[in-house]
Amino acid sequence: MKLELRNLTKKYGNFTALDRVSITFTEGVYGILGANGAGKSTMMNLLTDNIARTGGQILFNGVDILRLGPRFRRVLGYMPQQQGCYDHMTAQTFLSYMADLKAIPKRRASREIERLLAVTNLTDVRHKKLGGFSGGMKQRVLLAQALLGNPKVVILDEPTAGLDPKERIRIRNFISSMSRRRIILLATHIVSDIESISDEILMMKRGRVVGLDTPAGLLESVASKVKELPCEPYELEWMQERYKVGNVFQRYGETWIRVVGDKLPPIGEFVPDHLTLEDVYLYYLGE
């Protein structure tokens, strides 16, 4: 199974939201990292054919998704970033409605809805109207509907936004468990959401791909790009103007900073171990 992007481009007038992106996805979990405006949601909307591309191709197993039409949508599960729920519906009714739109047989749909309500921790509120749900609860409903029909390609746009830490861990573990025999694209700006479950991580900035590798490979790429050093509080603003400063923390009763980049202060200690994807994010995507 293969999902290919070939020179995929999206322009709005003179603004290029996605700039000639070429990448091939196979089975597994792909974390897509980038700040707001990096092009993540634009790429998601092009993959789901919610917006028209300016140029390039999107191929599923060698055939453009525009030619496949409904055949591609039948194998696609999509969770949008925007919470477009029907507030007058209950969670149960909404999932049943979405199952009907996906032409899932009723008996099968009933079993799937039971399982997904349990996984997303919504069983006890299944008969409550969505209008009374918190933002996090609506996120879980949207995730559940994306997984109806056992899709082969799952696109999740900020799936854990608004969830508390316990819910985020639960959802991350579930996403990881269902990754076999599926292509899962998980777009987020929350590094911890993808650090432990992604097979590969795609870094996006200003509509372009600026990095693609396994988590281990990305960590190795910044092995000589991170230093820690003491910093007096009055020097902090000066350092932030000149370097990419990540964490500010206390050590031995002093204020220390963690600096990432090709340009590093002459003093300080390199950090060859205990590197994190936050270091990777700051190196590739930090201004």
C-alpha positions as CSV (number, residue, x, y, z in Angstrom):
1,M,0.0,0.0,0.0
2,K,1.4,3.4,-1.0
3,L,0.3,7.0,-0.9
4,E,2.4,9.3,-3.1
5,L,2.6,13.1,-3.3
6,R,4.3,14.3,-6.4
7,N,5.1,18.1,-6.6
8,L,1.9,18.8,-4.7
9,T,1.3,22.6,-4.7
10,K,-1.4,24.8,-3.4
11,K,-1.5,28.6,-4.0
12,Y,-3.9,31.3,-2.9
13,G,-3.2,34.2,-5.2
14,N,0.4,35.0,-4.8
15,F,0.7,33.1,-1.5
16,T,2.1,29.5,-1.7
17,A,0.6,27.4,1.1
18,L,2.2,24.2,-0.1
19,D,5.3,24.3,-2.4
20,R,6.0,21.3,-4.6
21,V,5.9,18.6,-1.9
22,S,7.0,15.1,-3.0
23,I,6.9,12.2,-0.5
24,T,5.8,8.6,-0.4
25,F,3.9,7.1,2.6
26,T,3.7,3.4,3.2
27,E,2.2,1.5,6.2
28,G,3.0,3.0,9.6
29,V,2.5,6.2,11.6
30,Y,3.9,9.5,10.2
31,G,4.1,12.4,12.5
32,I,3.8,15.7,10.7
33,L,5.4,18.6,12.7
34,G,5.2,22.3,12.0
35,A,4.1,25.5,13.5
36,N,0.7,27.0,12.6
37,G,0.8,28.1,9.0
38,A,3.5,25.6,8.0
39,G,1.2,23.9,5.5
40,K,0.1,20.8,7.6
41,S,-3.7,21.5,7.3
42,T,-3.4,22.5,3.7
43,M,-1.8,19.1,2.9
44,M,-4.4,17.3,4.9
45,N,-7.2,19.1,3.0
46,L,-5.6,18.2,-0.4
47,L,-5.2,14.6,0.6
48,T,-8.9,14.5,1.5
49,D,-9.9,16.4,-1.7
50,N,-11.6,19.1,0.4
51,I,-9.8,21.8,-1.6
52,A,-8.5,21.8,-5.1
53,R,-4.8,21.5,-5.7
54,T,-2.9,24.1,-7.8
55,G,-0.5,21.5,-9.2
56,G,1.0,18.1,-8.7
57,Q,-0.5,14.6,-8.1
58,I,-1.7,12.5,-5.2
59,L,-1.6,8.8,-6.0
60,F,-3.0,5.9,-4.0
61,N,-1.5,2.6,-5.2
62,G,-0.4,4.3,-8.4
63,V,-3.8,5.9,-9.3
64,D,-4.6,9.6,-8.8
65,I,-7.2,10.0,-6.0
66,L,-9.3,12.3,-8.3
67,R,-9.7,9.3,-10.6
68,L,-10.5,7.0,-7.8
69,G,-13.2,9.3,-6.3
70,P,-15.5,7.3,-4.0
71,R,-13.2,4.3,-4.1
72,F,-10.6,6.3,-2.3
73,R,-13.0,7.9,0.1
74,R,-14.2,4.4,1.2
75,V,-10.7,3.6,2.5
76,L,-10.1,7.0,4.0
77,G,-10.7,8.2,7.6
78,Y,-10.3,11.9,8.3
79,M,-10.4,13.8,11.5
80,P,-10.4,17.6,10.8
81,Q,-8.9,20.2,13.0
82,Q,-12.1,22.2,13.1
83,Q,-14.8,20.8,15.4
84,G,-17.7,20.7,12.9
85,C,-20.1,18.6,14.9
86,Y,-23.9,18.7,14.8
87,D,-24.7,20.1,18.3
88,H,-28.3,18.8,18.3
89,M,-27.1,15.2,17.9
90,T,-26.0,12.8,20.6
91,A,-22.6,11.1,20.2
92,Q,-24.4,7.8,19.4
93,T,-26.6,9.5,16.7
94,F,-23.7,11.3,15.2
95,L,-21.6,8.2,14.8
96,S,-24.6,6.3,13.4
97,Y,-25.1,9.1,10.9
98,M,-21.5,9.1,9.9
99,A,-21.6,5.3,9.5
100,D,-24.6,5.7,7.1
101,L,-22.7,8.3,5.1
102,K,-19.8,5.8,4.8
103,A,-22.3,3.1,3.7
104,I,-21.3,0.8,6.5
105,P,-23.9,-2.0,7.1
106,K,-25.9,-1.4,10.2
107,R,-24.9,-4.5,12.1
108,R,-21.2,-3.9,11.5
109,A,-21.7,-0.2,12.3
110,S,-23.3,-1.0,15.6
111,R,-20.3,-3.2,16.6
112,E,-17.8,-0.6,15.5
113,I,-19.6,2.2,17.3
114,E,-19.6,0.2,20.6
115,R,-15.9,-0.4,20.3
116,L,-15.0,3.2,19.4
117,L,-17.1,4.7,22.1
118,A,-15.2,2.5,24.6
119,V,-11.8,3.4,23.2
120,T,-12.5,7.1,23.2
121,N,-14.0,6.9,26.7
122,L,-17.4,8.2,25.6
123,T,-19.7,5.2,26.4
124,D,-21.2,6.9,29.5
125,V,-22.1,10.1,27.5
126,R,-23.2,8.4,24.3
127,H,-26.8,9.7,24.7
128,K,-25.8,13.3,25.6
129,K,-26.0,16.0,22.9
130,L,-22.7,17.2,21.4
131,G,-23.6,20.8,22.1
132,G,-23.0,20.1,25.8
133,F,-19.6,18.5,25.2
134,S,-16.3,20.1,26.1
135,G,-13.8,20.7,23.4
136,G,-11.8,17.6,24.4
137,M,-14.9,15.4,24.3
138,K,-15.7,16.7,20.8
139,Q,-12.2,15.8,19.7
140,R,-12.8,12.3,20.8
141,V,-16.0,12.1,18.9
142,L,-14.3,13.3,15.8
143,L,-11.6,10.7,16.2
144,A,-14.1,8.0,16.6
145,Q,-15.9,8.9,13.4
146,A,-12.6,9.0,11.5
147,L,-12.0,5.3,12.4
148,L,-15.5,4.1,11.3
149,G,-15.2,1.6,8.5
150,N,-11.7,0.3,9.3
151,P,-10.0,2.8,6.9
152,K,-6.6,2.0,5.3
153,V,-5.6,5.6,5.2
154,V,-6.2,7.7,8.4
155,I,-5.6,11.4,8.5
156,L,-5.6,13.1,11.9
157,D,-5.3,16.8,12.1
158,E,-4.4,17.8,15.7
159,P,-6.2,14.8,17.2
160,T,-5.2,15.5,20.8
161,A,-5.9,19.2,20.9
162,G,-7.9,20.0,24.1
163,L,-7.4,16.7,25.7
164,D,-6.0,16.3,29.3
165,P,-2.7,14.4,29.7
166,K,-4.4,11.1,30.6
167,E,-6.7,11.3,27.6
168,R,-3.8,12.2,25.3
169,I,-1.8,9.1,26.4
170,R,-4.9,6.9,25.9
171,I,-5.5,8.2,22.4
172,R,-1.8,8.0,21.5
173,N,-1.6,4.4,22.6
174,F,-4.7,3.6,20.6
175,I,-3.3,5.2,17.4
176,S,-0.1,3.2,17.9
177,S,-2.0,0.0,18.3
178,M,-3.9,0.4,15.0
179,S,-1.0,1.3,12.9
180,R,-0.4,-2.1,11.3
181,R,-1.6,-2.4,7.8
182,R,-2.6,1.3,7.7
183,I,-1.1,4.6,6.7
184,I,-1.6,7.0,9.5
185,L,-0.8,10.7,9.1
186,L,-0.8,12.6,12.3
187,A,-0.4,16.4,12.0
188,T,0.4,18.4,15.1
189,H,2.6,21.0,16.7
190,I,2.7,19.1,20.0
191,V,6.0,17.2,19.9
192,S,5.2,14.8,22.7
193,D,2.2,13.5,20.8
194,I,4.3,11.8,18.1
195,E,7.7,11.2,19.8
196,S,6.8,7.7,21.0
197,I,4.5,6.4,18.3
198,S,5.8,7.7,14.9
199,D,7.7,5.5,12.6
200,E,8.9,8.6,10.7
201,I,8.5,12.3,11.3
202,L,8.0,14.9,8.6
203,M,9.1,18.4,9.4
204,M,7.3,21.3,7.5
205,K,8.0,25.0,7.4
206,R,6.5,27.6,5.1
207,G,4.8,25.0,2.9
208,R,7.9,22.9,2.3
209,V,9.4,19.7,3.8
210,V,12.6,20.6,5.7
211,G,13.2,17.2,7.2
212,L,12.1,13.5,7.1
213,D,13.5,10.7,9.1
214,T,12.9,8.3,11.9
215,P,12.8,9.8,15.4
216,A,16.3,8.3,16.1
217,G,17.6,9.7,12.8
218,L,16.4,13.2,13.6
219,L,17.9,13.1,17.1
220,E,21.2,12.0,15.6
221,S,21.1,14.9,13.1
222,V,21.2,17.4,16.0
223,A,23.8,15.6,18.1
224,S,26.3,18.4,17.8
225,K,23.8,21.2,17.7
226,V,22.8,21.5,21.4
227,K,24.6,23.2,24.3
228,E,23.7,24.1,27.9
229,L,25.3,27.0,29.7
230,P,24.7,29.2,32.7
231,C,23.0,32.5,32.0
232,E,22.4,35.4,34.4
233,P,18.7,36.5,34.3
234,Y,19.6,39.9,33.0
235,E,21.4,38.2,30.0
236,L,18.5,36.1,29.0
237,E,16.9,38.6,26.6
238,W,20.2,39.3,24.9
239,M,20.8,35.5,24.4
240,Q,17.3,35.0,23.0
241,E,17.9,37.7,20.4
242,R,21.1,35.9,19.2
243,Y,20.4,32.2,19.6
244,K,17.6,29.7,19.5
245,V,17.0,29.3,23.2
246,G,14.9,26.3,24.3
247,N,14.6,25.5,27.9
248,V,15.4,27.8,30.8
249,F,16.0,25.9,34.0
250,Q,17.7,25.9,37.4
251,R,20.9,23.9,38.1
252,Y,23.2,24.2,41.1
253,G,21.2,27.3,42.2
254,E,22.0,29.0,38.9
255,T,19.9,29.8,35.8
256,W,20.9,27.7,32.8
257,I,19.7,27.8,29.2
258,R,19.6,25.2,26.5
259,V,20.6,26.5,23.1
260,V,20.0,24.8,19.7
261,G,21.4,25.6,16.3
262,D,24.4,25.8,13.9
263,K,25.4,29.0,15.7
264,L,26.2,28.3,19.4
265,P,27.8,30.3,22.1
266,P,31.6,29.7,22.6
267,I,31.0,28.7,26.2
268,G,28.9,25.9,27.6
269,E,28.6,22.1,27.4
270,F,27.5,20.1,24.4
271,V,24.6,17.7,25.1
272,P,25.4,14.5,23.3
273,D,22.9,12.5,25.3
274,H,19.4,13.2,26.4
275,L,18.4,14.9,23.2
276,T,14.7,15.3,22.5
277,L,12.4,16.0,19.6
278,E,11.9,19.5,21.1
279,D,15.6,20.1,20.2
280,V,14.9,18.8,16.7
281,Y,11.8,21.0,16.4
282,L,13.7,24.1,17.5
283,Y,16.6,23.3,15.2
284,Y,14.6,22.7,12.0
285,L,11.5,24.9,12.7
286,G,12.5,27.5,15.2
287,E,13.0,31.0,13.9
